[in-house]
Amino acid sequence: MRIIASLVGVAAALTALAAPLSDGDRGRILTELQTSRKLFLDSVADLTPAQWTYKAGPDRWSIAEVSEHIVAAEGYIGGSIIGVVLKSPADAAKASQREPNNAKIDEGVLVALRDRSKTATAPAEITPKGIYKTPAEAVDAFNAARDKTVDYVKNSQDDMRDHFFSPIPGTELDGVQAFLFLAGHNERHVEQIEEVKKSPGYPK
């Protein structure tokens, strides 16, 4: 009986160390994914072909190109989170140390990604290549990719706070913050789409 009791105690301890995603964290991620999805879909609704392909300058992206980047990033970033970050060794001790600052870091990730005053160069893997000829094609591809992300978050029992990665040198995020990074990246480029619409030569 003592052996059985000891095994039960060990199992309970291991379960506590690998706590599944909390309802609060799950809800926050899903809210941000839903909000950023709607922003994108609204931004590309009812565009004419001329608006879809308009470029404010030779070195500027069109709405078509920004949209392709958003779609590509959904699989590239989301896939990396699910397939690499959350498969990496868990570090419960680090997670415990970071816990008091999680709310501040969570919000900071979204604020930083939404700030377009600081530019960045997209990796070659998610640089636009002219794939989507119409907004409808981009929307279908985006929804298919985002649905996979949402389905994973809804059903995951992974201890997301115990896994870490550095999407930008000098920055370390946990798994929850990684999904917020994805949503924030989405919003960042929706703002880029709105900037294209405000260009003086944008077709009306």
C-alpha positions in Angstrom: 0.0 0.0 0.0 2.9 2.4 0.8 4.4 1.8 -2.7 1.0 2.5 -4.3 0.6 5.6 -2.2 4.1 6.8 -3.2 3.4 6.2 -6.9 0.2 8.2 -6.6 2.1 11.0 -4.9 4.7 11.1 -7.7 2.1 11.1 -10.4 0.3 14.0 -8.7 3.6 15.9 -8.4 4.4 15.4 -12.1 0.9 16.5 -13.1 1.3 19.7 -11.0 4.6 20.4 -12.8 3.0 19.9 -16.2 -0.2 21.9 -15.6 -2.4 22.2 -18.7 -3.3 25.5 -20.2 -5.5 27.5 -17.8 -9.0 28.6 -18.7 -7.8 32.2 -18.5 -4.9 31.8 -20.8 -6.9 29.7 -23.2 -9.6 32.3 -23.3 -7.1 35.2 -23.8 -5.4 33.4 -26.8 -8.7 32.5 -28.4 -10.0 36.1 -28.0 -6.9 37.6 -29.6 -7.0 35.0 -32.5 -10.7 35.8 -33.1 -10.2 39.5 -32.9 -7.2 39.5 -35.3 -9.0 37.2 -37.7 -12.0 39.6 -37.9 -9.7 42.6 -38.5 -8.1 40.9 -41.4 -11.3 39.7 -43.0 -12.8 43.1 -42.7 -9.7 44.8 -44.1 -9.9 42.8 -47.4 -13.7 42.8 -47.8 -15.1 44.4 -51.0 -11.8 45.3 -52.6 -11.7 45.9 -56.3 -8.9 44.2 -58.4 -7.2 47.6 -58.7 -7.3 48.1 -54.9 -6.0 44.5 -54.3 -2.9 45.0 -56.4 -2.2 48.7 -55.9 1.3 49.6 -54.6 2.1 53.0 -53.1 5.7 52.7 -54.4 8.0 50.2 -56.1 9.4 49.0 -52.8 6.0 48.9 -51.0 3.7 45.9 -50.7 0.3 45.8 -52.2 -2.7 44.6 -50.1 -2.4 41.3 -52.0 1.2 40.9 -50.9 0.5 41.9 -47.3 -2.4 39.4 -47.2 -0.1 36.6 -48.6 2.4 37.4 -45.8 -0.3 37.2 -43.2 -1.5 33.8 -44.5 2.1 32.5 -44.8 2.9 33.6 -41.2 -0.1 31.8 -39.8 1.4 28.5 -40.9 5.1 29.5 -40.4 4.7 31.0 -36.9 1.8 28.8 -35.7 3.4 25.7 -37.0 6.7 26.5 -35.2 4.9 27.1 -32.0 3.0 23.8 -32.1 5.7 21.7 -33.8 8.8 23.0 -32.2 8.3 25.3 -29.2 5.8 23.1 -27.4 7.8 20.0 -28.2 10.9 21.4 -26.6 11.8 20.4 -23.0 9.6 22.0 -20.4 11.2 24.3 -17.8 8.8 24.6 -14.9 11.3 26.4 -12.7 11.7 29.2 -15.2 7.9 29.4 -15.7 7.5 29.8 -11.9 10.0 32.6 -11.8 8.3 34.4 -14.7 4.8 33.9 -13.5 4.5 37.2 -11.5 5.3 39.2 -14.7 3.2 37.1 -17.1 0.3 39.6 -17.4 2.7 42.4 -18.1 4.7 40.4 -20.7 1.5 39.2 -22.4 0.3 42.7 -22.9 3.7 43.9 -23.9 3.9 41.4 -26.7 0.7 42.7 -28.3 1.7 46.3 -27.8 5.1 45.8 -29.4 3.7 43.8 -32.4 1.0 46.4 -33.1 3.6 49.2 -33.2 4.6 49.8 -36.8 7.0 52.6 -36.0 9.7 49.9 -35.9 10.1 48.1 -39.1 11.3 44.5 -39.7 12.3 42.4 -42.6 10.2 39.3 -43.3 12.0 35.9 -43.5 12.3 34.6 -47.0 9.9 31.8 -46.1 7.0 34.2 -45.7 7.9 36.9 -48.2 5.1 37.3 -50.8 5.5 35.5 -54.1 2.2 36.5 -55.8 0.2 33.4 -54.9 -3.3 34.8 -54.3 -4.9 36.5 -57.3 -8.1 37.6 -55.4 -9.0 38.5 -51.9 -11.3 35.4 -51.8 -8.3 33.1 -52.4 -6.3 34.7 -49.6 -9.3 34.6 -47.2 -9.9 30.9 -47.8 -6.3 30.1 -47.2 -6.1 32.2 -44.1 -9.3 30.8 -42.6 -8.1 27.2 -43.2 -4.8 28.0 -41.4 -6.3 30.0 -38.6 -8.9 27.2 -38.0 -6.1 24.8 -37.3 -4.5 27.2 -34.9 -7.8 27.8 -33.1 -8.6 24.1 -33.0 -5.2 23.3 -31.4 -5.6 26.0 -28.7 -9.2 24.9 -27.9 -8.2 21.3 -27.3 -4.6 21.5 -26.1 -3.6 20.2 -22.7 0.0 21.3 -23.2 1.7 23.2 -20.4 2.3 26.2 -22.6 3.7 28.4 -19.9 6.6 25.9 -19.4 8.0 26.2 -22.9 10.0 29.0 -24.3 11.4 30.5 -27.5 13.1 33.6 -28.8 11.3 34.9 -32.0 13.5 38.1 -31.8 17.1 38.2 -30.5 17.1 39.2 -26.9 13.4 38.4 -26.4 12.1 35.2 -24.7 8.4 34.3 -24.8 6.5 31.3 -23.3 4.0 29.3 -25.3 1.0 31.5 -24.4 2.9 34.6 -25.4 3.9 32.9 -28.6 0.3 32.6 -29.7 -0.3 36.2 -28.7 2.8 37.1 -30.9 1.0 35.4 -33.8 -2.2 37.4 -33.2 -0.2 40.6 -32.8 1.7 39.9 -36.0 -1.7 39.5 -37.7 -2.9 42.9 -36.4 0.4 44.6 -37.3 -0.1 43.8 -40.9 -3.7 44.6 -41.0 -2.5 48.1 -40.0 -0.2 47.9 -43.0 -3.2 47.2 -45.2 -4.9 50.2 -43.8 -1.8 52.3 -44.5 -2.0 51.2 -48.2 -5.7 52.4 -48.3 -4.6 55.8 -47.0 -2.1 56.3 -49.8 -2.8 59.3 -52.0 -3.0 57.2 -55.2 -5.1 54.4 -53.8 -8.0 53.6 -56.2 -11.4 54.7 -55.0 
